[in-house]
């Protein structure tokens, strides 16, 4: 009698969403990651087909979970917004992140950053920016027909893909949106909103006071037998 042959189920490949390591090694690195990621989210808030993420594992090759990196910030133009445990490129129509940012900390070794540069070179990143807040140093690479080539000068550099402008100062990097507005932290944005709220409240108070004054003057004119409407 023939025995039934049971189908063999191969174990599924696991693509981890985390390596258990912290997102940043210090407060300054974390601040810069958040500022750049959140401002880029804001910049493309109205475009449903731009995906921005921070500290997300990127798997470029299906079936090879050992080929992975976790850029500090990625921007993927042409892919929808939404929740992701990791960026698995074969599930994203094969689209690589076009723009990558790395924020350095003392824990980043030269070997690690060289490996990342090779990774981004191999997997079609178009623009790559590294900022070291400790020494206020910014470097950038742009893809041409030969691959990722270092940008000779980052002063007033405008990202071809994002349209944002990089400006150096004595203290730290300055980033500007295409409309000229500077990238701000959450606290700075909150302070600006509070200042605007206070200005609006003052303008409303001034308007109410002017209306009261106008009514008072109109009443005095009427008491004097003068019709204020006829003076208009």
Secondary structure, 3 states (H helix, E strand, C coil): CCCCCCCCCCCCCCCCCCCCCCCCCCHHHHHHHHHHHHHHHHHCCCCCCEEEEECCCEECCCCCCCCCECCCEEEEECCCCCCCCCEEHHHCCCCCCCEEEEEECCCCCHHHHHHHHHHHHHCCCCEEEEEECCCCEEEEEEEECCEEEECCCCCCEECCCCCCEEECCCCCCEEECCCCCECCCHHHHHHHHHHHHHHHHHHHHHHHHHHHHHHHHHHHHHHCCCCHHHHC
